[in-house]
Amino acid sequence: MVPKATKSFPNPAPQSQDTPPSTLPDARPWSDWVEKDTIVVISQPAEQSCAVVGGIMAARAKHLGARGLVVDGRVRDIVALNDTQVPIWSRGTSIIGAGAETKFHARNVPVTIGNTTVESGDIVMIDPFENGVVAVPQGKVDELLALLPKLVAADEKVIEDVEKGISVQEAFKKHRATMGFTDFFTDVWETFAQPSPDAEVQGGSSTKSPASGTDEESGAEAEVNKQDEKKGGESQEQGHKPSKGSDDEEPEEEEEEEEEETVDPKEVLEKECAESKQCHGPKHHYDECVERVTGQIENDGKASEDCVEEFFHLAHCATQCAAPKLFAQLK
């Protein structure tokens, strides 16, 4: 949405320099562009007092299959909005219609709400029970899906320990501080660490000549043995004869080489990176957050924040730091 001049609001604020060019081929309202099974994210100039979503627009969005609306601005017709049963979040309300002060400008363009930028195709989750909205960039979905089970598992262990009487601070240090960082380099390392089933075998015993200590005659030894038999055993050179009764003898046990356990360098490198100077900032913020949240829980029985964002920043720094070092080892 962008400002427009009307009789009611003849002097609108100037359009932001960050506003993208219009992507609209015609003057249809935003609700006519809604795509099925999507979350509609709308940005409205902060200084405006009108509403950009009302009962009619919400009804149209629902008909076209919208799963929710996130409005960085104002809405109106609250009863009608509730009747749609479509989750709708906004910064505030108004009794003034959108046409008095604003107009639809562009679609499928980046929208910034606070410090968060949402782009077309990002995953937006609306939680009606927590009254919150989370936007996940497309490029972070796989990383998030890999990380969430560890976060959930860590918190479940924290709860178990707290219920046993362990302090929150100790439980956090025990389970949250030891969480590893997961990324796609795991698959890369496993590919290089495990030999291909059709790989050429290197080394080993040759099958063209008998190994030392076996009962098989070599060509030279067989010739010597024939000469010995002709001479009636007069030759002092007896050569090598296969031993008799070898079937009853137990073969010598070959010493099995102990296989060294493979150490995943990814985990080692990421832990080193998390403690390195390169990640000092994110690590410092994460540690501060953990200490702050722990204090809130111990003093107030609950925390007013969490450290998920700080953890993501630290995890991202560690994976970015470890990636070139990991590939250097795999070459």
Helices and strands as residue ranges (DSSP letters): E 2-3, G 30-33, E 39-43, H 55-63, E 68-75, H 78-84, E 88-93, G 98-100, E 102-103, E 111-113, E 116-118, E 123-127, E 132-136, G 138-140, H 141-163, H 168-171, I 172-176, H 185-193, H 219-230, H 265-274, G 277-279, H 280-300, H 308-330
